[in-house]
Amino acid sequence: MFILILGSSTYVRWMEDVPAAQRAKIRLVYNTGGGGTSEAPDWLRLGVHAYVAHPGNNVAPIFYVEFLKRWTNGEKLDDAVDAANKYTKAKMYSTTGDVTSWAVEKVSGKKLDRASLWANTEAQVFRP
């Protein structure tokens, strides 16, 4: 079983009500939310096999598409996360990323700090 969440400890509380034998069937929880890495200990305590999350505000949609494609095609979790991280970083620093930076600046009046965004985006794998 694979669970996709958008960062909230509410999901952890809901899962506490699921019997441990059922929770043990959860192969992966992927949290797209900003700051999701802080929930890793809670999910691992519940018995999930693995937990993947981003440390802060991020561009999870870019990561997620590449990651899910690789993981569901049978790549090992660490390899799929590593490849999706590399793909995401390349996209962030590409010409497309330049257009995104320009658009962010035009809309918000602030420059996009790609280094900070990348530091918050790079997904991490947690296991018991």
C-alpha positions, 0 to 999 in steps of 0.5 A: 500500500502507498499513501500520498499525503499533503503534510498534516499530522492529522493523517498520523492521528488517523492512522493511529486508529488503524490496527497495527497489522493493517498499518504494517502493510503500508509500504510507503508514505510520501508527503508532498507538504512543506516540512514533512520531514519533521513527521518521519518519526511519527510515521515510522513509529506507526510501522510504515516500511518507508517515508519520503518527504521534503524538508520545507516549502518545495516544488514537490509536483516536479519531484512527484511525477518523476519519482512515482513513474520510477518507483511504480516501474520497479526502481528501488526506493532510494534509486527512484528518490535519488533520480527524481531529486536530480531531475527536479534540481535540473529542472529548477536550474534550467531555462524553464526555471529562469522563466519561473524565476522571472514570473515569481519576481513579476508577481511577488516583487521578490527574487526567487532564491533557487538555492533555498528552494532546492534545500527545502525540496530535496526529498529524503527517505526515512526507514525504521 
